[in-house]
Amino acid sequence: MLSKLLEIITGAGENSITPGELSEKIPSSNPPLLLDVREESEHQSFALPNAKLIPLGELAFRTDEIKAWKDKEVVVYCSHGFRSRRGASILRKNGFAQVRSLHGGIKKYSGMINHAGCE
């Protein structure tokens, strides 16, 4: 029960992907599709390669733009992971089958990548 509570509080769990898992999947032969739900100014400062930007406040009205993604692996991300969990939930409610949120967001991902490159 405690582990389930920690998953809820931290956003970890079956509906999330860790930065380490994502960093292994991006260069693979079958990378996930990436959806950035931050605002445009945030996206311009740093974004994952080939990510599609749809700000969270617009996502519910713009899912038709990514309807081809419904049966593909999709990773939703934001700065810290809060908006991406909401975005992933919106996508699941709209029939997207394989959606996960980036645990800790782009901040945790970029910190992990930077530290890995320094070792």
Backbone hydrogen bonds in HBPLUS format (Angstrom, degrees):
<---DONOR---> <-ACCEPTOR-->    atom                        ^
c    i                          cat <-CA-CA->   ^        H-A-AA   ^      H-
h    n   atom  resd res      DA  || num        DHA   H-A  angle D-A-AA Bond
n    s   type  num  typ     dist DA aas  dist angle  dist       angle   num
A0005-LEU N   A0001-MET O   3.03 MM   4  6.33 155.8  2.09 148.8 155.4     1
A0006-LEU N   A0002-LEU O   2.94 MM   4  6.23 156.1  2.00 150.4 156.7     2
A0007-GLU N   A0003-SER O   3.00 MM   4  6.24 150.2  2.09 142.1 149.9     3
A0008-ILE N   A0004-LYS O   3.05 MM   4  6.36 154.8  2.12 147.2 153.3     4
A0009-ILE N   A0005-LEU O   2.96 MM   4  6.22 163.5  1.99 153.2 157.4     5
A0010-THR N   A0006-LEU O   2.88 MM   4  5.91 168.5  1.89 152.7 156.1     6
A0011-GLY N   A0007-GLU O   2.79 MM   4  5.41 133.9  2.00 137.3 148.0     7
A0016-SER N   A0013-GLY O   3.06 MM   3  5.52 157.0  2.11 122.5 122.6     8
A0101-SER N   A0015-ASN O   2.92 MM  86  6.36 156.0  1.98 140.6 144.4     9
A0017-ILE N   A0101-SER O   2.83 MM  84  6.05 147.7  1.94 152.2 153.0    10
A0103-HIS N   A0017-ILE O   2.86 MM  86  5.74 164.1  1.88 150.9 156.2    11
A0022-LEU N   A0018-THR O   2.99 MM   4  6.27 165.8  2.01 157.3 161.2    12
A0023-SER N   A0019-PRO O   2.86 MM   4  6.03 158.1  1.91 149.2 155.3    13
A0024-GLU N   A0020-GLY O   3.24 MM   4  6.46 136.8  2.43 139.8 149.6    14
A0024-GLU N   A0021-GLU O   3.22 MM   3  5.33 134.1  2.44  97.1 109.2    15
A0025-LYS N   A0021-GLU O   3.10 MM   4  6.38 142.2  2.25 142.3 153.1    16
A0025-LYS N   A0022-LEU O   3.01 MM   3  4.97 121.1  2.37  95.0 110.6    17
A0026-ILE N   A0022-LEU O   2.95 MM   4  6.08 157.8  2.00 164.8 167.2    18
A0028-SER N   A0025-LYS O   3.05 MM   3  5.15 154.4  2.12 108.4 116.4    19
A0033-LEU N   A0073-GLU O   2.88 MM  40  6.20 169.8  1.89 157.5 154.3    20
A0075-VAL N   A0033-LEU O   2.79 MM  42  6.16 163.3  1.82 169.9 175.8    21
A0052-LYS N   A0034-LEU O   2.88 MM  18  6.23 166.4  1.90 155.4 154.0    22
A0035-LEU N   A0075-VAL O   2.88 MM  40  6.16 165.0  1.90 153.6 155.9    23
A0077-TYR N   A0035-LEU O   2.82 MM  42  6.23 157.8  1.87 161.3 164.2    24
A0036-ASP N   A0052-LYS O   2.78 MM  16  5.95 164.7  1.81 155.8 161.1    25
A0054-ILE N   A0036-ASP O   3.01 MM  18  6.24 165.1  2.03 163.9 167.6    26
A0037-VAL N   A0077-TYR O   2.96 MM  40  6.21 167.2  1.97 169.8 173.9    27
A0056-LEU N   A0037-VAL O   2.99 MM  19  4.76 152.5  2.06 130.0 121.9    28
A0042-GLU N   A0039-GLU O   3.04 MM   3  5.39 123.7  2.37 106.7 120.7    29
A0043-HIS N   A0039-GLU O   3.02 MM   4  6.31 159.2  2.07 155.2 161.9    30
A0044-GLN N   A0040-GLU O   2.90 MM   4  6.12 153.9  1.97 152.9 159.4    31
A0045-SER N   A0042-GLU O   3.23 MM   3  5.37 129.8  2.50  96.6 109.1    32
A0046-PHE N   A0042-GLU O   3.39 MM   4  6.75 151.1  2.48 148.5 154.7    33
A0051-ALA N   A0048-LEU O   3.30 MM   3  5.66 148.5  2.40 138.0 132.3    34
A0058-GLU N   A0055-PRO O   2.82 MM   3  5.48 159.0  1.86 125.0 132.1    35
A0059-LEU N   A0055-PRO O   3.14 MM   4  6.19 125.5  2.45 146.0 159.0    36
A0059-LEU N   A0056-LEU O   3.19 MM   3  5.08 145.6  2.31 100.3 110.1    37
A0061-PHE N   A0058-GLU O   3.06 MM   3  5.60 138.6  2.23 114.1 125.3    38
A0062-ARG N   A0059-LEU O   2.96 MM   3  5.04 152.4  2.04 106.6 115.5    39
A0065-GLU N   A0062-ARG O   3.02 MM   3  5.70 155.8  2.08 119.0 125.3    40
A0066-ILE N   A0063-THR O   3.07 MM   3  5.53 152.3  2.15 111.1 118.8    41
A0067-LYS N   A0064-ASP O   3.43 MM   3  4.94 170.2  2.44 100.7  99.5    42
A0069-TRP N   A0066-ILE O   2.82 MM   3  5.49 163.0  1.85 123.3 129.2    43
A0070-LYS N   A0067-LYS O   3.23 MM   3  5.57 171.7  2.24 114.9 116.9    44
A0072-LYS N   A0069-TRP O   2.92 MM   3  5.14 169.1  1.93 123.6 125.0    45
A0097-ALA N   A0070-LYS O   2.97 MM  27  6.07 168.1  1.98 164.9 162.0    46
A0074-VAL N   A0098-GLN O   2.80 MM  24  6.08 165.9  1.82 166.0 166.0    47
A0100-ARG N   A0074-VAL O   2.91 MM  26  6.34 154.0  1.98 157.7 166.2    48
A0076-VAL N   A0100-ARG O   2.82 MM  24  6.21 161.2  1.85 159.1 164.9    49
A0102-LEU N   A0076-VAL O   2.90 MM  26  6.15 154.5  1.97 167.9 168.2    50
A0106-ILE N   A0078-CYS O   2.82 MM  28  6.04 168.5  1.83 158.1 160.3    51
A0107-LYS N   A0079-SER O   3.04 MM  28  5.69 169.9  2.05 154.0 154.7    52
A0085-ARG N   A0081-GLY O   3.34 MM   4  6.26 146.4  2.46 128.2 134.6    53
A0086-ARG N   A0082-PHE O   3.38 MM   4  6.75 157.1  2.44 144.5 150.1    54
A0087-GLY N   A0083-ARG O   2.81 MM   4  6.07 157.4  1.86 151.7 159.0    55
A0088-ALA N   A0084-SER O   2.80 MM   4  5.95 160.0  1.84 148.5 153.3    56
A0089-SER N   A0085-ARG O   3.07 MM   4  6.22 152.0  2.15 140.4 147.7    57
A0090-ILE N   A0086-ARG O   3.01 MM   4  6.34 153.4  2.08 147.9 154.7    58
A0091-LEU N   A0087-GLY O   3.02 MM   4  6.34 160.1  2.06 151.8 156.8    59
A0092-ARG N   A0088-ALA O   2.93 MM   4  6.21 164.0  1.96 151.8 155.9    60
A0093-LYS N   A0089-SER O   2.99 MM   4  6.20 159.3  2.03 149.4 154.8    61
A0094-ASN N   A0090-ILE O   3.15 MM   4  6.36 123.3  2.48 135.6 150.0    62
A0094-ASN N   A0091-LEU O   2.92 MM   3  4.99 139.1  2.09  99.9 112.6    63
A0096-PHE N   A0091-LEU O   3.05 MM   5  5.36 165.9  2.07 140.7 137.5    64
A0095-GLY N   A0092-ARG O   3.11 MM   3  5.24 156.0  2.17 113.9 112.6    65
A0105-GLY N   A0102-LEU O   3.05 MM   3  5.25 160.6  2.08 122.7 126.5    66
A0108-LYS N   A0104-GLY O   3.36 MM   4  5.06 158.1  2.41 127.6 127.2    67
A0109-TYR N   A0105-GLY O   3.09 MM   4  6.35 163.8  2.11 150.0 155.1    68
A0110-SER N   A0106-ILE O   2.80 MM   4  5.81 170.9  1.81 147.8 150.6    69
A0111-GLY N   A0107-LYS O   3.04 MM   4  6.11 152.5  2.12 141.0 148.9    70
A0112-MET N   A0108-LYS O   2.96 MM   4  6.12 152.7  2.04 146.4 153.2    71
A0113-ILE N   A0109-TYR O   2.98 MM   4  6.23 162.4  2.01 154.7 159.4    72
A0114-ASN N   A0110-SER O   2.92 MM   4  6.02 162.8  1.95 145.6 150.6    73
A0115-HIS N   A0111-GLY O   3.03 MM   4  6.14 158.5  2.08 142.5 148.2    74
A0116-ALA N   A0112-MET O   2.91 MM   4  6.04 156.1  1.96 147.1 154.3    75
A0117-GLY N   A0113-ILE O   3.04 MM   4  6.23 148.6  2.14 146.3 154.1    76
A0118-CYS N   A0115-HIS O   3.13 MM   3  5.18 145.3  2.26  99.0 109.2    77
